[in-house]
Amino acid sequence: MSAAPAPKSSVGVRRMVADAWYQSLKPVLQPGHEIELLCNGAEFFPALEKAIAAARESVYLETYIFEDDASGLRVAIALRDASARGVLVHLMVDGFGTRALSGAVAQVLAGSAVQTRVYRPDRSRWSLDRQRLRRLHRKLCVVDGAVAFVGGINVLDDFYDPNHGALEAPRFDFAVRVQGPLVAKVHLAVTRLWWEVGLVQRLSREPLKLPSETRSEVGALGRYRAMFVVRDNLRFRRTIERLYLRALGRARKDILIANAYFFPGQRFRAALLAARQRGVRVRLLLQGKVEYPLQHYASQAMYDELLRAGIEIVEYRPSFLHAKVAVIDDWCTVGSSNIDPFSLLLAREANVMVVAAPFAARLREQLEQAIAQGGQPIALKHHEARPWPVRWMHGFAYGLLRVGMALTGLGGRY
């Protein structure tokens, strides 16, 4: 008789489950996608509302901010109406970005069948617990497991900012509408997080549907090659950063990055400098309007090194720059991840990365237009001539942000 197989240890079983979950969301470049670039809420919200209005089975929406304004109210009404048709509607907001749904938005959703969950409710803004920095920063929506929206746009009006009030010009940001195979991974990501939060917070006494049961029958529908990439605090801690670095290392002609909060680590800066040394044109479109002073001035403290290397820096000044996009030759990314320690080391983020010349040309055109209409080039001679009080402010902000990184325990890896 053959010996009975040895029982698997609990550690071994957990490793098998973890590996299976990792493989299911591991980024893979796949063909067959139709991808529409959406600039600002003016293009994003009508497309989102149309998709929700056509939903027949399910809607999953994740956002960092869900604001009680005109845009937020329209989305809330679309979610309510979908739930009234019998669609299973799931809304997840971050506990720091949206401490509580309020006003007309709260009233609309309160009387509906929309299921709402809060990721890491923030009970005290004065807590020093570094776990508070691990936020849900990604912006995702999946409708019927067939169409997905991925980007950096919150449920927030283009002409309003929660900290600064009315804006004279619209916030500059991007998202994409995706059909094709990667929608299945976005669907799995949102259902998995819904399951995890429900399990941790014990929000339901009913048996929770395992995310492994999620099904998305999505075939090839278009011409673009693309992948879906997440950053979490388990198996995908450095995935977005590594793929950025790989693209920078392969660049041969042109790098154009538009990023709201730019505070790259040593490896990222080295990759930019190395690309410039190879003769690649490197341009950075960065925040020119002060939104958060610490991040803004700390970012400007890095200008000297970059400008001396021949990297072009343009500040966007008509309104707040909230984009998190890049075009590197024919490689592109659109998503929620900034190039700073918050996004690359702490928060849950999600990007779509596309390798397609037509899509790259479209995104590059949008960024070139923003540079031409609202960009202010930063000249090295002018930056070096800035007054000493400004230099001191830059150095102080840079040092303070580095100290903050050290307190998280992650500064040594950045």
ChimeraX attribute file (.defattr): number of C-alpha atoms within 10 A of each C-alpha:
attribute: neighborCount
match mode: 1-to-1
recipient: residues
	/A:1	3
	/A:2	4
	/A:3	5
	/A:4	6
	/A:5	6
	/A:6	6
	/A:7	7
	/A:8	8
	/A:9	9
	/A:10	9
	/A:11	9
	/A:12	11
	/A:13	11
	/A:14	11
	/A:15	12
	/A:16	12
	/A:17	12
	/A:18	14
	/A:19	12
	/A:20	13
	/A:21	16
	/A:22	14
	/A:23	12
	/A:24	14
	/A:25	19
	/A:26	17
	/A:27	21
	/A:28	14
	/A:29	15
	/A:30	17
	/A:31	20
	/A:32	17
	/A:33	23
	/A:34	19
	/A:35	22
	/A:36	15
	/A:37	18
	/A:38	21
	/A:39	18
	/A:40	20
	/A:41	24
	/A:42	13
	/A:43	13
	/A:44	21
	/A:45	21
	/A:46	14
	/A:47	17
	/A:48	20
	/A:49	17
	/A:50	11
	/A:51	20
	/A:52	27
	/A:53	16
	/A:54	12
	/A:55	24
	/A:56	15
	/A:57	15
	/A:58	18
	/A:59	26
	/A:60	24
	/A:61	20
	/A:62	27
	/A:63	23
	/A:64	27
	/A:65	24
	/A:66	27
	/A:67	24
	/A:68	20
	/A:69	16
	/A:70	16
	/A:71	21
	/A:72	20
	/A:73	23
	/A:74	18
	/A:75	20
	/A:76	25
	/A:77	18
	/A:78	20
	/A:79	29
	/A:80	21
	/A:81	20
	/A:82	24
	/A:83	24
	/A:84	14
	/A:85	13
	/A:86	13
	/A:87	21
	/A:88	19
	/A:89	24
	/A:90	22
	/A:91	19
	/A:92	24
	/A:93	27
	/A:94	23
	/A:95	20
	/A:96	23
	/A:97	20
	/A:98	19
	/A:99	18
	/A:100	17
	/A:101	17
	/A:102	15
	/A:103	12
	/A:104	16
	/A:105	21
	/A:106	15
	/A:107	13
	/A:108	19
	/A:109	21
	/A:110	14
	/A:111	9
	/A:112	17
	/A:113	19
	/A:114	22
	/A:115	15
	/A:116	15
	/A:117	19
	/A:118	22
	/A:119	25
	/A:120	20
	/A:121	17
	/A:122	18
	/A:123	11
	/A:124	9
	/A:125	8
	/A:126	7
	/A:127	10
	/A:128	11
	/A:129	8
	/A:130	12
	/A:131	11
	/A:132	18
	/A:133	16
	/A:134	18
	/A:135	24
	/A:136	27
	/A:137	26
	/A:138	27
	/A:139	27
	/A:140	29
	/A:141	25
	/A:142	30
	/A:143	24
	/A:144	21
	/A:145	24
	/A:146	21
	/A:147	25
	/A:148	27
	/A:149	28
	/A:150	26
	/A:151	29
	/A:152	30
	/A:153	32
	/A:154	26
	/A:155	25
	/A:156	24
	/A:157	25
	/A:158	23
	/A:159	15
	/A:160	19
	/A:161	16
	/A:162	12
	/A:163	8
	/A:164	8
	/A:165	9
	/A:166	13
	/A:167	15
	/A:168	11
	/A:169	13
	/A:170	19
	/A:171	23
	/A:172	23
	/A:173	27
	/A:174	25
	/A:175	29
	/A:176	25
	/A:177	21
	/A:178	24
	/A:179	23
	/A:180	25
	/A:181	26
	/A:182	31
	/A:183	27
	/A:184	24
	/A:185	23
	/A:186	29
	/A:187	25
	/A:188	23
	/A:189	21
	/A:190	22
	/A:191	20
	/A:192	19
	/A:193	16
	/A:194	24
	/A:195	16
	/A:196	16
	/A:197	16
	/A:198	17
	/A:199	14
	/A:200	9
	/A:201	12
	/A:202	11
	/A:203	12
	/A:204	9
	/A:205	8
	/A:206	7
	/A:207	7
	/A:208	14
	/A:209	12
	/A:210	12
	/A:211	18
	/A:212	12
	/A:213	10
	/A:214	16
	/A:215	13
	/A:216	18
	/A:217	11
	/A:218	16
	/A:219	16
	/A:220	15
	/A:221	15
	/A:222	15
	/A:223	14
	/A:224	21
	/A:225	21
	/A:226	27
	/A:227	22
	/A:228	26
	/A:229	24
	/A:230	25
	/A:231	23
	/A:232	21
	/A:233	12
	/A:234	9
	/A:235	16
	/A:236	16
	/A:237	17
	/A:238	16
	/A:239	17
	/A:240	27
	/A:241	22
	/A:242	14
	/A:243	15
	/A:244	19
	/A:245	18
	/A:246	12
	/A:247	19
	/A:248	24
	/A:249	15
	/A:250	13
	/A:251	23
	/A:252	16
	/A:253	15
	/A:254	18
	/A:255	25
	/A:256	21
	/A:257	24
	/A:258	27
	/A:259	23
	/A:260	26
	/A:261	25
	/A:262	23
	/A:263	23
	/A:264	18
	/A:265	16
	/A:266	10
	/A:267	14
	/A:268	18
	/A:269	16
	/A:270	15
	/A:271	19
	/A:272	22
	/A:273	20
	/A:274	15
	/A:275	22
	/A:276	22
	/A:277	13
	/A:278	12
	/A:279	13
	/A:280	21
	/A:281	19
	/A:282	23
	/A:283	18
	/A:284	19
	/A:285	27
	/A:286	27
	/A:287	26
	/A:288	20
	/A:289	15
	/A:290	14
	/A:291	17
	/A:292	10
	/A:293	13
	/A:294	16
	/A:295	21
	/A:296	22
	/A:297	20
	/A:298	23
	/A:299	22
	/A:300	21
	/A:301	21
	/A:302	17
	/A:303	19
	/A:304	14
	/A:305	13
	/A:306	19
	/A:307	17
	/A:308	13
	/A:309	15
	/A:310	17
	/A:311	21
	/A:312	19
	/A:313	21
	/A:314	19
	/A:315	19
	/A:316	24
	/A:317	19
	/A:318	19
	/A:319	20
	/A:320	23
	/A:321	24
	/A:322	22
	/A:323	30
	/A:324	27
	/A:325	30
	/A:326	24
	/A:327	25
	/A:328	25
	/A:329	22
	/A:330	19
	/A:331	22
	/A:332	26
	/A:333	28
	/A:334	25
	/A:335	29
	/A:336	32
	/A:337	30
	/A:338	24
	/A:339	24
	/A:340	20
	/A:341	22
	/A:342	18
	/A:343	25
	/A:344	23
	/A:345	25
	/A:346	24
	/A:347	22
	/A:348	22
	/A:349	25
	/A:350	27
	/A:351	26
	/A:352	26
	/A:353	25
	/A:354	24
	/A:355	21
	/A:356	16
	/A:357	13
	/A:358	12
	/A:359	19
	/A:360	19
	/A:361	15
	/A:362	14
	/A:363	22
	/A:364	22
	/A:365	12
	/A:366	14
	/A:367	22
	/A:368	15
	/A:369	12
	/A:370	16
	/A:371	17
	/A:372	12
	/A:373	12
	/A:374	16
	/A:375	21
	/A:376	17
	/A:377	15
	/A:378	14
	/A:379	14
	/A:380	17
	/A:381	11
	/A:382	8
	/A:383	15
	/A:384	12
	/A:385	9
	/A:386	10
	/A:387	9
	/A:388	9
	/A:389	9
	/A:390	12
	/A:391	17
	/A:392	12
	/A:393	17
	/A:394	22
	/A:395	18
	/A:396	16
	/A:397	21
	/A:398	22
	/A:399	14
	/A:400	15
	/A:401	20
	/A:402	15
	/A:403	12
	/A:404	14
	/A:405	18
	/A:406	14
	/A:407	12
	/A:408	17
	/A:409	10
	/A:410	13
	/A:411	16
	/A:412	8
	/A:413	12
	/A:414	16
